[in-house]
Amino acid sequence: MADFVDRAVLHVSGGNGGHGCVSVHREKFKPLGGPDGGNGGHGGDVTLVADPNVHTLLDFHHRPHQRAGNGKPGMGSHRGGANGESLTLRVPVGTVVTGQDGGVLADLDVAGSEYAVAPGGRGGLGNAALATSRRKAPGFALLGEPGLESTVVLELKSVADVGLVGFPSAGKSSLISVMSAARPKIADYPFTTLVPNLGVVQAGDETYTVADVPGLIPGASQGKGLGLEFLRHVERTSVIVHVVDCATLEPGRDPVSDIESIVHELDEYGDLAERAKIVALTKVDVPEARELAEFVRAELEERGFEVYLVSAVTHEGIEALKFGLGRAVAEYRAGLPEPEAKRIVLRPKVIGEDEFTIEPDPQSEGGFIVRGTKPERWIRQTDFTNDEAVGFLADRLAKLGVESALAKAGALPGCDVTIGDVSFEWEPTAESVAGETGVVAFGHRGTDPRLERENNRISAQERLEAKRARRVPYEVTEDDDDL
């Protein structure tokens, strides 16, 4: 089984947030201890980190499902739940993270760069954190949010300065073995190299890395051979070297046609041929190969190629090739723009900016869909089995302006409204929507402005009788003229 994998599909899940706790402090001689429910812990994150000591995605090939720890629920006595354990996944430098739609989410091309691929959910607030001057003892708490679930594709694109390309058995592995300390597999049969090999080359003051890419054949850019799987490893290289076997006995092949075939594949894959201006004619220790190399050298130089005759056996031309590549890499680096100093840009949130949107629901006639970070998060945090929690949600939505916006959008009482994955029949409760929906809306919860105030009044004598019966907790004052 191969021990190198440069593409893997990863299914990740952030940890769920812990639920908040509903608790009331109980202690002898303290009958009104108040709420003391703690908050739930946050769920753990799943984070990808580029590590130079990791060279393959093999671990994710065998274990494609990864999940962070869940947050613990809150407890009484103001004890918060523990946060879930975050999960750090180490990937090779040069890993590109893409979504299922093919869009690039992150490019981890620098050692130490990170990407939170699946953030954990927030922990829910306990009833102690929800207590206010008007709601002194909440009988509910907020639920923890579920962690984000995602499926991403990891693709490894080797980060190297120089890429060696050519037909199978052209001598790329032998060349990188004599130029650097790399020791790739070398044999006398095609497709010996099944994985990219990296080597570090020192040429005077220049130090650069060389990648030996598995052999290409005509049609590699369409998936033939191993080329399509490994052409991605030359995308990041600054210089591409054609390694041409001058000692091949295969009929119909010669150095010029080999280079033309590889240039075509590089162009088809992604306009990479502009970087391929250096040619290494190998195996010139064989007399027939040297003769052929000398014959085609002039033609290749006329086409704009920089040609080197090399032999991995006798090391002929190796030093010249190393310094030539060093100059090409130095020229490429000099042409790069100066990196700008990293600036932190603070963009304050615009006051009055919409925090939600309302749009008609195509699945329900007369219905509406509310979209927004806050409304959708509040829906996930609400325990719909608790009436007080539902009332708290309605208060939050009304304060945010959702009810008023629904009324202005033409929503009528009883229409279907969807927020997140919850649908319900809308009944206006805020004073701000009174009259906008065509009907008289309720005011404060538990009151009905349609009932005239006179009908609710009781006489002073009735209030006195109620006091004596200990049914009304207030004193009769001298302002009661009827007494």
N, C-alpha and C positions, 0 to 999 in steps of 0.2 A: 504494500500500500504506500502511495506517495506521502512524503512527510511535508509537502509544501502545498498550501492552499492560498490562493490570492483573491478568492471571491467567496463570500458566505452570506446567507440570509439569516438575519438575527431577529428573534421575537423577544421583545423586552417589555417589562411591566414595572412601573414605579410602585412603591409600597403605598398601601391605603392609610389614610390618616385615622387616628383613633377617635372614638366618639367622646364628646364631652359628658360629664357626669352630672346627674341631678341628685343633690344631697342637701339636707338641712342640718345645721349643727345642733347636736343634742348633748346637753350637759346638765347635771343637777343644779338647780337653782338658777338656770338660764333658759327660761321657757321660750324666749325669742332669740335664739342663737343666730338666725339668718342663714342664707344659702352659703354652702361651702364646697360646691362641686368643682373639681379641677378640670382643666382643659386636656383634651386628648393630644397625644404626641403626633408629630408630623411623620408622614411616610418617607422612606428612604428614596434617594435618587439613584438612577442608573446612569453612570458617566463613562464616556469613552476617553481614554488618555493615550496619547502617542508616546510610545516607549521605544527608544533606540535599541533596547536589548531584546525586543520581540521582532521576529522576522517572518512570521506566517500567521494566517488566520485559521490554522488547523483546529485550535481549541473550539472555535465557534462552529466549525463544520461538524464536530461531534456533539457539541452541546449548544444547540441553537436557541434554546429557551433560557432566558435569564430574568430573575425577579429580585427586586430589593425587598428589605424587611418592612413589615407593617408597623405603624405607630401603635402604642398601647393606649387603651382608654384611660380617661381621667378617673380620679377617685375622690372620695370625701376628704374633709379636712384640708381643702385647697391643695391636694396632691395632683400634680400634672402627670400625664402619662409619658413614658419614655419615647423618644423619637426612634423610628425604624432605622435599621442599619442600612446605610447607603452601600451601593455596589459599584466598584471601580473596575472596569474592563480595560485591560491594556492591549493596545493594538499596535501594529508596526507603524513607523513614521512613513507618511505617504498614503495613509488610508483615506479613501473618499467615502463619505456616508451619503447615500441617496435614499429617497423615499420610494414607495411602491410606484409612484407616477413617473419616476426617473429624474425628478428634480434633485439637485445637489443641496443637501442640508448642511454639510460641514466638510472641510478639506483639512485633515490633520497632517499637514506637511512639515510641521516644525515640532521638534521634540518637546514634550511637555504641554502641548496644546490640548485642550479639553473641549468636550461637547456633551451637554446633559441631554441624552437621547430620550430619557423617560423620567421626568420629574415626579417626585412623590406627591401625594395628596396632602392638603392641609388638615391639621387636627381640628376637631370641633371645639367650640367654646363651652365650658361648663356653666351651670346656672349662676355661679358666683360672678363670672365675668359679664353676665347678661343683666345683672341687677342694676336698677336705676332708682331714682327718687320716686318715680311713679310705679315702677314694677319692682317692689322690694324683695319679693320671694318668688322668682320665676319657677314654674313647675315643669320646665323643659330645658333641654340643652341642644346644641347643634351637633349634627352628625359629622363625622370625618369624611373628607372627600376621597373618592377612589383615585388611585395613582393612574397616570397616563399609560396606556398600552399602545405599543407601536411596533410595526414591522419595517425594518430597514435593510438595505443591502450594503454590505461592506466590500469595497474593491480596493485592492492594494496596487498602487502605482509606484514603482521603485523610484527613489530620489537619488539620481546619479548625474554626474556631469557629462559623461561620455557613454554612449550606447553602441555596442558592437552588433551589427546585423549582417545577415548573409544566409546562404543556402545551408542545409544540414551538412555537417562534416567539412565546413570551410576552414576550420582551424581556429574558431573563436575561443573555445575553451583553452586550447594550447597557448594562444596569444595572451589571454588574461593571466594565465599561470606564470608566464615569464615576465610579465610587466608588473605584477603585484605579488603579494603573499597569498592570494587566493589559490585554493587547490580544488578546482572543479573536477568532475568525472571526465576522463578522456578515454575514448575508444575509437576503433576504426569502423564504426557502423553509424548509419544516419540516426538523428534524433537521440544522440547520447545525452545531450542536455535537455532535461525536462523541466527545470526550474531556473529562474534567473540567478546568476552568480554575481556578487559584488566584490570588487577589489579596490584597494586604495593605492594610488600611484604617486610617487614623489619624483618630480622632474625639476631639479634646481630649487628655486624658491616656490614653485607652484606645487600644490597638493590637490589632487582631484580624485574622484571616484569613477570607476568604470563598471558598467553592467554588461554582462554576457547574456544576450537574449536568445532563447531557443530558436533553432533554425526555421527560416521562412521559406515557403514555396509559393509559386504562382497561385493566386486565389486565397491567400492567407487572410486578406481583409474581408473576405466573404465567409470565412470560417473553415477553410481547408487547412489540414495539418494542425499544428499547435499555434500558428501565428496569431489568430484572433484572440486567443487567451492571453498572449504575452506581448502583443503590440502595445498594450497600455503601459508597459514598463519603459518604453522609450519616449512617452509623451512629455515627460518632465526633463529629459536630457537636453543640454545646450549644444552638444556636438554629437553627430551620428557618423559612425565609421563603417564603410562598406568593407567587409572582410571577404575576399574573393580567393577561391581555391584555384591556383593555376596548374595544379597537377591532376585535376580530375580527368577521368577517362570516360565519363558519361557522354554518349553521343548527343549532338545538338546543343551543347553548352560551351560557352567561352566567356572570358571575363566581361566583355562588353554587354553581351546579352544577359548575363547574371545581374549586372548592375542595373540595366534597364528594367528588368523584372522587379527587382527590389524597390526601385524608385517608384514604379507604378503602384505597388502595394502600399508604400508609405503615403503616396498622394491620395489613394483611395481611402485610406484609414483616417487621415486628418491633416493633410498638407504638411507632412513632416519632411518632405524631400529637400526643403530649403536648408535644413541643418546638415544634410548628408553631402558634404563637399570634400571629404577625405576618404581615400581608398587605400587599403592595405592589401597588396598582392602577396599571398602567403605561399609557403612551401617552395621558396626559390632555391633551397638546397638541392632540389631535384633538377638536373640539367635541362630537361624538357620544359619544366615549369619556369625556370629562369629565362629561357629563350622566349617563351610565350609572353612573360611579363614584360620583357624589354620591347617586344613587338607592339603590345597594346598601350604601353606607357604614354607614348606621344599622343595617340588619339584621345586618351582619357584626359590628359593635360589640356588639350585643345578644347575639350568640353567644360573646362573650368574646375576639374578635380585636382586636388593635391595628392600625389601618388607616392606611396612608400613601398619598397620591396623588402619583405621581412621573412625571416625563418625562425620558427620557434625552436628548431633543433640546434642551429648554430648561433642563434641570437643575433644574426645579421639584421641590421636596420632597426633593431628594437629601441635603442637609445634615441635614434633620430625620430622614430614614431612617438616616443614618450614626450620628447621636447616639443614636437610639432603639435601634439594634442594639448600640451600645457599652454602653448601660445594661443591656440584657438579658444580654449576655456577662458584664458585671461582676457582676450578680446571680447568675448561674450559678457563676462562679468563687468568689464569696463563700460559696456554699452547699456547696462541696466540702470534705471533711474535711481537716484539717491533715495534711500528709504526715509520717508517723512517721519518726523518725531510724532510719537503717539500722543494724540490730544484727546482729552476727555471732554466731550460736548454734553452740556447739561441742557435739556430741553424741558422747561417747566410745562406742566399740563395747562392747556388753555382753559381759563375759567369759563364755565358754561358749555363746554364741549359735550356733545351727546355721548352718554355712556351706554346707550342702547339704541336699537333701531326697531321699528315696527313695520311689518310688511304683510300683505294679504296672504292667507293660507290657501294655496291652490287645491288642497285636499278637502277643504271645508268651506262651504258657501257662507259668506259673511264672517268667517273666522280670521284670526290674525296670529302671526308668529312674532314673538318678542325675542330678539337676539342681543346678547351683550354679556360681557364677562361677569359683571356683578349679578344680574338676575339669574343667569344660569348657575353660578356658584351658589347662590342662596337656595335655589331649588334643590341642589344636591345636598345641602346641609340641613334640610328641613325634614323632620319626622312627621309624616302626614297622618300618623295614628294619634297624634297629640293635638287637640284643638287649640291649645294655647300657642303651640309652635306654629300652627297654620295662621293664627291671628297675627303673630309676630312677623311672619313672612309677608302678610298683606300690608301691615304697617310699613315695612321696609320698602316694598314696591311702590306704595302710595307716596312715601317721602321722596323716593328717587324720581317720581314723576311719571311712572308707567301708566297709572290709571288715567291721569289727565291726558297723556299722549294717546291712549286708546280711545278716549272719548273724542278727541280732536280728529282721529283717524276715521271716525264713523262707527266705532264699536257700539253695539246695543246690549243691554243686559240680557244674559242668557246665551250670548254667542260663544263659540269655542275659541279659547286662547291657549296657545302652546308656548311653553318656555322650557328649553332643554328637551327632556324626554317626558315631560308631564303636560297633559292637556286637561283643561277644566272649563266649566261654564263661568263666564265672567259676571260678577255682580259688583257694581261700583259701590264703594264704601267711603270714599274721600269727599270732603266738603267741596273740594275744588272742581269736582265733576258735576255738581248739582246743576241741573238745567241744561248741561251740554249734551246729555244723552236723550233728551226729550222726555225724561221722567224725573220726578223729584227723588234725589238720592238721599241716602242716610247721612247723618252727620257723624258725631262721635259714636263709637260702638256702644250698643245698648240703648240708644236714644232714637227717636223717630220724630223729625220736625213736622210731620203731617198732623200730629196730635197737638192741638192748641194747649198752651201752657195753663189756661184757666181750668181745663178739664183735669189737670194733674194736681191742682192745689187742694189742700185740706185745711179745714178750719183750725183755729188755735186750740179749741176745745178738743178736737180729735188728736192734735199733736200732744196735748197734755195727757189724754188718756193713753195714748201710745207710749208716752214716757213712763207713766205709772206701770204699764204692762211690760216695761223694759224691752219694748220692741224697736224704739228709735233712740239711738245713742247721741242725743243732744239735749241741752238744757233749754227750758222755756225762759225767755228773757222779757224784760219790761217792754220790748218793742211789740209784743203781742197784744194789740189793743182789744182783742175780743175777750180777754180774760177778766 
